[in-house]
Amino acid sequence: MAGFISWYILITLLGWLAFPLAYRFFPALADRGYTLARAFGLLIWGYVFWLLASFGIAQNDMGGLLLGVLILAGLSAWAFVSGAPVADRKSDARNWLNENRRLILTTEILFLVAFGFLAFVRANNPEIFTAGGEKWMETAFINAILHSPTFPPHDPWLSGYAISYYYFGYVMTAMLAMFTNVPGPVALNLMISLIFALSAVGAYGILYNLLGNLQSPITNNQSSIISPLLAPLFLLIISNAEGFLEVLHRRGLFWQFRADGSATSRFWTWLDIKELSDVPSQPFGWVPERFYWWWRASRVVQDHDLNNASQEIIDEFPFFSYLLGDLHPHVLAMPFNLLAIAVALNLFLGGWRGRINLFFGELRINKTGFFTIALVLGGLAFLNTWDILFAAALIIFSYALAQVHESGWGWERIEDLLLLGIPVLFTAFVMYLPFYVGFDSQAGGILPNFMSPTRGAHLWVMWGTLFVPLFAYLIHLWRGKTPAHWRAGILTTLGILLALFAVMFLIGFIALRLKPDLILPVLEAQGRDLGAFIADSMVRRLLYIGGLITLLAVLIPTLAYMFKPAINSSSFVLLMVALGALLVLGPDFVYLRDNFGYRINTVFKFYFQAWVLWSLVAAFAVAVVLAELRGLSSTLYAILIVVVVAIGLAYPVFGLPTKTDDFKASHPEQRTLDGAAYLVNIMPDDYQAIQFMKQLEPGVVAEAVGGQYSEYARIATFTGMPTVLGWPGHEGQWRDNALQGSRNSDIEMLYTTSDWATSQEIIDRYDIRYIGVGDLERTAYTVNEDKFNRFLKPVFQQGNVTVYEVP
C-alpha cells in the first residue's frame, strides 16, 4: 500500500503541476487538457530528464529527477504568466476550475478507482513469470535503467551495449520507482496499474471533449459528465466476443453428440478457432475451465498457408493485455496515444491558430502547437515506434480536415498534409535524436501478404462488440439524412482497395527481382509456381470475402460523410473510423518484415491501434444515438447495446477470477505487488543471492545462458547488472544477431574448462566482475567449480548458490 499511495500522490501532484501547461496548450478542448494533465506532465518530465541524462547534463539519480521537476515547474509558471492578459491570469484559470468542479471530481474519482482496481488485480496475480509473457524482459529493462548512471542505459542481457529498444516507457517507470524508492518488481505492477488509470481518464476526457462540441441533447444535462464514462468502458473493459464463445462452448451448444460419446459440430468447425473446435468436456457448465482458456482471446484470427498449415496471429485488445499483466511498449504507450488523439482533436477544433512561415510555404499553426505535436509524436516513437504511424496520420489529416472546413476540398489539402507532416516529423526526430543514434530496429522493409486475408467470421469475433455500435451510428447518420457524397465515398474506397492490391503486387514483383531469396522459399514451401501461387491466393480471398465486405461497408459511408463534413466533432469521429478501417485492412495486403517472417506482429500492432480508435468511436456512437433516438427506436437500440455490452463483458467477468485464482480470497496474506516474491518459493537460494548482489558495486555478471521464457538471466534481470548474454532469442529481435558473436560458447567454456588461463581470458574479454554458480548453471553445463574456488573470492554462499567476485 505504501508504494501505491506514494505513486498516487506523486502522479496527482505531477498532474496539477502540469495543468497550467495543459490549460494553455489545449485551448480548443472543453476540459482544457485537465483529464490529460497527468500523462502530459509525465511525458514532459520524462523527456526533460531523459534528455539531460543523455547529454550528461544530469545524472540518473534523485538530483536529475528534481532538476526535471524544476524545469517542468518553470514551464508551467511560464504558461501561467504568459497565457492570458495580466488582469485575467488568475481569474481565467480559477473561473474554469470553479465552473468545472463536477468534471474535476469525476476525473479524480475515476482515476483513483481505475488505479486501485488494477493494482488490486495485480496484487492477486503479481508474479513476474517467464512463461507466456514478457515480464522477465520488462523487469530487466527497469532494473537496468535504475542502475545506469547516464543514458542510454546499458543492456542487461548483452554486456558492453546499450538497450536497443523503444525504452522510454521503462525510463518513466524507473523515474517513478526511484522517486518513491520502490523496487523494480513492484514498480512493474504499479506502472501497469497507473497506465490503466491514465488511459481511463484520457479516454474519458476525449469523449467529454467530443460530446462537448456537439449541438445535441447530451450536452445540456447531467449526462455530459456521465456519458463520457462509456469511453473507458469500451476501451479498457469491453472485450472481443471470444469470451462469450467460450461460455457457449462450455455449455456444449451447437454440438451433436452420438451414443458412443463422440460429437460433431458444423458451427464450431466452420468457425475454426483453436480449442473451440475441440469437443467440450463434460459435465457442461457456465464457467470456462480449459487451462489458459483466456489466452485464446488474443489469437482468434487464424491464418493458414495454401497447404492449410496454421500460422499463429496475435490480435490483443486492451483488457487482455492488462489481464496478462505484461508491461510491454504497446501498453505503456496507451495514455500517450490518447494524448496524441487529444492533440489531433485540439488542432481540428481550431486550437493553435497562427502562422509559421516556412521557406517552401506557410503553415497555419502557431509555434506552441507545432512543438507540442513534435513532442508527442517523438515521444510515441520512443515509447512504441509502431504507434507513430496512426498518431501522425490522425494529427496530420485532422489539420487538413480543419482546412477543409475553411476552404473546402481541393488539391491544396495534399499541400497541407505535406506542409505539416514533413517539418513536424523531422522536428520530432531531432528532438529525440539520442534515441535513434543507438537504435537498431528489427524491421526489414515491407512484404506482400497474398495468401492470408482475415476471414469475415474471425473479423466479427474480434471486432463485433465495436462493429455493432459503429454500424448503428452510420445507419443513424443515414436515417437522419446527414449530407453525404456517396459517389466520392465509393470511388475513394475503391481507389484505396485498388491501391492496396497494386502495392501488394508491386512489392511482390520488386522482391522477386531484387530479393528472390525472400520469395522463392515461399513458393517452394507452398509447392506452387508463381502463377499457381497467385491464382490460389486470389481464390482464397474470394472464399474469405466476408472480411473485405465488412471493411468496405465501414469505409464507404464513412468517407461519403467526410466529403460533406459538418463543422463539429462528428467529422473527427469519422476520421477515426476511416483510419481504424485502414489499420485493419492494411495487414490483409502488406506486412512489416521482421524476425517472425509473416504478418503476426503487424496484425498485433495495427489491430491494437485500431481498438483504441474504434472503442472511442463506439462510446461516442452509443452516447449520441441514445441521446437522439426517441420512442420505440430508443428502446430497441438500448436493448441492442445491452446485449453487445454483455457479450463484451463475458471475457473480463470470467477471465478475472481465472487469472487471479478467484482473487485468492482464502489467502489474503498472499496479496502483494512484489512480482519477484514468488522466487522465494521456487528458487530461494538464487533469490537471496540476488538480494545480496543488489548491495554490491555494479559489474558484469556471468551466469548460464538459456532459452527464452525461462529463468535464465535471473541475476541480471533482478539486479540490473549486465550479463554477458541473457536471452539470445530476444537479443536477436532487438539487434543484429552477429553482435552476440561467440558469447554463448564462451560462457559455456568459462564454466566447464579446468584451465584457468582460458577462464581468465574470457573474464578479461567481457570485463566480468561476478560469476554465479547455481542449479541453473549445473543444469546447463558440467561446471568445473574447483578453479573458481582456487582463484576467486566467494562473496555469497547459500545452499546450492555461490557468487564469486573477480579481484
Buried (B, 14 or more C-beta within 10 A) or exposed (E): EEBBEBBBEBBBEBBEBBBBBBBBBBBBBBBBBBBBBBBBBBBBBBBBBBBBBBEEEBBBEEEBBEBBBEBBBEBBEEBBEEBBEEEEBEEBBEEBBEEBEEBBEBBBEBBBEBBBBBBBBBBBBBBBBBEEBBBBBBBBBBBBBBBBEBBBBBBBBBBBBBBBBBBBBBBBBBBBBBBBEBBBBBBBBBBBBBBBBBBBBBBBBBBBBBBBBBEBEBBEEEBBBEBBBBBBBBBBBBBBBBBBBBBBBBEBBBBEEEEEEEBEBEEBEEBBBEBBBEBBEEEEEEEBEBEEBBBBBBBBBBBBBBEEEEBEBBBBBBBBBBBBBBBBBBBBBBBBBBBBBBBBBBBBBEBBEEEBEEEEBEBBBBEBBBBBBBBBBBBBBBBBBBBBBBBBBBBBBBBBBBBBBEEEBEEBBEBBBEBBBEBBBEBBBEBBEBBBEBBEBBEEEBBBBBBBBBBBBBBBBBBBBBBBBBBBBBEBBEEEEBEBBBEBBBEBBEEBBEEBBEBBBEBBEEBBEEBEEBBEEBBEEBEBEEEEBBEBBEEBBEEBBBBBEBBBBBBBBBBBBBBBBBEBBBBBBBBBBBBBBBBBBBBBBBBBBBEBBBBBBBBBBBBBBBBBBBBBBBBBBBBBBBBBBEEEEBEEBBEBBEEBBEBBBBBBBBBBBBBBEEBBEEEEEEBBBBBBBBBEEEBBBBBBBBBBBBEBEBBBBBBBBBEBBBBBBBBBBBBBBBBBBBBBEBBBBBBEEEBBEEBBEBBBBBBBBEEBEBBBEBBEBBEBBBBBBBBBBBEBBEBBBEBBEEBBEEBBBBEBBBBBBBE
